[in-house]
Amino acid sequence: MQETMIDIAVIGAGITGLVCARQLQQAGYQVVVLEKSRGLGGRVATRRLEGTWADHGTRYLEPQGKWTEQLIQSLSDRGIVHLWTKQLYQYAEGELSPQEPRPCYVAKDGITAIAKELGAGLTIQRQQRVIAITPNAGHWSLTFEGSGVDPLPPLQVRAVVVAIPTPQALMLLEPLSQEGLPEELLTTLRSVEFDPCFSAIATYAPNRVAELENLPWRGVLFRDDADLSWVGLESSKQRTTQQSVVVVQSSAQFATKYLEATDLQPIGQQLLTRAAETLLPWLDAPTVLQVHRWRYALTRTPLSTGCLATTNPLPLVCGGDWCSSNNLESALKSGIATAHEMNQRLDQRSLPILTFA
Ligand SMILES: Cc1cc2nc3c(=O)[nH]c(=O)nc-3n(C[C@H](O)[C@H](O)[C@H](O)COP(=O)(O)OP(=O)(O)OC[C@H]3O[C@@H](n4cnc5c(N)ncnc54)[C@H](O)[C@@H]3O)c2cc1C
């Protein structure tokens, strides 16, 4: 990318950033999305494994409000998501029991299909971590660190959307307090706390496929377990697979205890051991085990807003699920609010009604 002036840079290609960028681009702004990872979706994440895959962040899509309902409708009409189960189970006080039925949707190639849909048609620079935002002669200048690629040259933009978890946002924004960024905005961002989570992604021998298929449950939520929060049968989300794949997610308490560990394998193994004790004895003996650390997994202390905005020193809007909750509905809602707020602070164009098609 040349050193040119663009209207809006959106930092973060999670659901919030993608929805915001989509809205602003549809209104005619020139928008670029900057993402530090190779894939889109942020915490909506799918790990590719040999011959199979696993959703190791967001577990499934469910109606949580107006925007997730519309998203599910649009994606299922186009065959991108399908009903996975209406019957989740819960594990509490040593007992496994069915929960109140509710529809849970998944995508045939993994949940990142949602992000790919939302990102279609956008200009997205991947593997580019934004490391500084500085005001410079009436515009923002963004600088980058490439992840396995060369960094982009500095990018000049009129306005910035910061659509990332608050601790990561603060790393970029705290240096701006000397440039006139309101202290109140920083204080509000500092009040939002996140819980971490570990995801163990375990593959088992092919002869386990039939056994997993015959289980009554596809996903189990753990209530008040010291170690676990979720076990999902990933292979049951896939229409054709010869592999058995299970994702085990930790509790916040467990993840906080081991957050700074350097070797993640024993942590994943501990999670599998607990899953074996509670659900199926052979879950502690995978053929392959991968472990992912989510440092900022779920918002513990969300705000009750759509976004946070300022024009000091230049137009900047912050958004994310943390604005109102810790789920996809709040990310979608914040993406829309962020786009509206940014438009108000720039050219007040007519913003189209959000559609997911
Ligand atoms: C383990 C787990 C399970 C979950 N399960 C569910 C569930 O079942 N249902 C549900 O509704 N929600 C669930 N969630 C929550 C849901 O995933 C989030 O609410 C939602 O994805 C947040 O989207 P976001 O766009 O606000 O943030 P994010 O998804 O965090 O997106 C931020 C993006 O910004 C990028 N980024 C960060 N810093 C920079 C930088 N400096 N430069 C460039 N890019 C940067 C990140 O790589 C990321 O792609 C789960 C989350 C986790 C972690």
The ligand as a MOL file (V3000), in Angstrom:
LIG
                    3D

  0  0  0     0  0            999 V3000
M  V30 BEGIN CTAB
M  V30 COUNTS 53 58 0 0 0
M  V30 BEGIN ATOM
M  V30 1 C -13.1570 -19.1740 24.1990 0
M  V30 2 C -14.2760 -18.2500 23.8030 0
M  V30 3 C -15.5750 -18.7430 23.6660 0
M  V30 4 C -16.6110 -17.8970 23.2820 0
M  V30 5 N -17.8660 -18.4110 23.0680 0
M  V30 6 C -18.8570 -17.6000 22.6290 0
M  V30 7 C -20.1280 -18.1290 22.2910 0
M  V30 8 O -20.3560 -19.3360 22.3290 0
M  V30 9 N -21.1030 -17.2600 21.9030 0
M  V30 10 C -20.8660 -15.9060 21.8000 0
M  V30 11 O -21.7860 -15.1630 21.4300 0
M  V30 12 N -19.6510 -15.3840 22.0640 0
M  V30 13 C -18.6550 -16.1920 22.4800 0
M  V30 14 N -17.4240 -15.6720 22.7420 0
M  V30 15 C -17.2410 -14.2110 22.6750 0
M  V30 16 C -17.1400 -13.7030 21.2290 0
M  V30 17 O -16.1610 -14.4410 20.5690 0
M  V30 18 C -16.7970 -12.2270 21.2790 0
M  V30 19 O -17.8200 -11.5380 21.9810 0
M  V30 20 C -16.6720 -11.5700 19.9000 0
M  V30 21 O -16.0620 -12.4050 18.9710 0
M  V30 22 C -15.9020 -10.2560 20.0670 0
M  V30 23 O -15.6900 -9.6420 18.8080 0
M  V30 24 P -14.8630 -8.3020 18.6930 0
M  V30 25 O -14.7850 -7.9640 17.2540 0
M  V30 26 O -15.4600 -7.2820 19.5990 0
M  V30 27 O -13.4020 -8.6080 19.2750 0
M  V30 28 P -12.2870 -9.6320 18.7660 0
M  V30 29 O -12.9190 -10.8610 18.2260 0
M  V30 30 O -11.3390 -9.7930 19.8990 0
M  V30 31 O -11.5720 -8.8740 17.5380 0
M  V30 32 C -10.4800 -8.0090 17.7060 0
M  V30 33 C -9.5110 -8.2080 16.5440 0
M  V30 34 O -8.4940 -7.2160 16.6190 0
M  V30 35 C -7.2410 -7.7910 16.3180 0
M  V30 36 N -6.2380 -6.9140 16.9540 0
M  V30 37 C -6.0180 -6.7030 18.2830 0
M  V30 38 N -5.0420 -5.7880 18.4640 0
M  V30 39 C -4.6510 -5.3960 17.2180 0
M  V30 40 C -3.6800 -4.4510 16.7380 0
M  V30 41 N -2.9280 -3.7110 17.5710 0
M  V30 42 N -3.5180 -4.3130 15.3940 0
M  V30 43 C -4.2840 -5.0490 14.5220 0
M  V30 44 N -5.2110 -5.9500 14.9350 0
M  V30 45 C -5.3990 -6.1040 16.2500 0
M  V30 46 C -7.3400 -9.1910 16.8960 0
M  V30 47 O -6.4150 -10.0720 16.2860 0
M  V30 48 C -8.7950 -9.5540 16.5630 0
M  V30 49 O -8.9040 -10.1400 15.2790 0
M  V30 50 C -16.3520 -16.5110 23.0770 0
M  V30 51 C -15.0410 -16.0230 23.1890 0
M  V30 52 C -14.0050 -16.8890 23.5370 0
M  V30 53 C -12.5960 -16.3670 23.5850 0
M  V30 END ATOM
M  V30 BEGIN BOND
M  V30 1 1 1 2
M  V30 2 1 2 3
M  V30 3 2 2 52
M  V30 4 2 3 4
M  V30 5 1 4 5
M  V30 6 1 4 50
M  V30 7 2 5 6
M  V30 8 1 6 7
M  V30 9 1 6 13
M  V30 10 2 7 8
M  V30 11 1 7 9
M  V30 12 1 9 10
M  V30 13 2 10 11
M  V30 14 1 10 12
M  V30 15 2 12 13
M  V30 16 1 13 14
M  V30 17 1 14 15
M  V30 18 1 14 50
M  V30 19 1 15 16
M  V30 20 1 16 17
M  V30 21 1 16 18
M  V30 22 1 18 19
M  V30 23 1 18 20
M  V30 24 1 20 21
M  V30 25 1 20 22
M  V30 26 1 22 23
M  V30 27 1 23 24
M  V30 28 2 24 25
M  V30 29 1 24 26
M  V30 30 1 24 27
M  V30 31 1 27 28
M  V30 32 2 28 29
M  V30 33 1 28 30
M  V30 34 1 28 31
M  V30 35 1 31 32
M  V30 36 1 32 33
M  V30 37 1 33 34
M  V30 38 1 33 48
M  V30 39 1 34 35
M  V30 40 1 35 36
M  V30 41 1 35 46
M  V30 42 1 36 37
M  V30 43 1 36 45
M  V30 44 2 37 38
M  V30 45 1 38 39
M  V30 46 1 39 40
M  V30 47 2 39 45
M  V30 48 1 40 41
M  V30 49 2 40 42
M  V30 50 1 42 43
M  V30 51 2 43 44
M  V30 52 1 44 45
M  V30 53 1 46 47
M  V30 54 1 46 48
M  V30 55 1 48 49
M  V30 56 2 50 51
M  V30 57 1 51 52
M  V30 58 1 52 53
M  V30 END BOND
M  V30 END CTAB
M  END
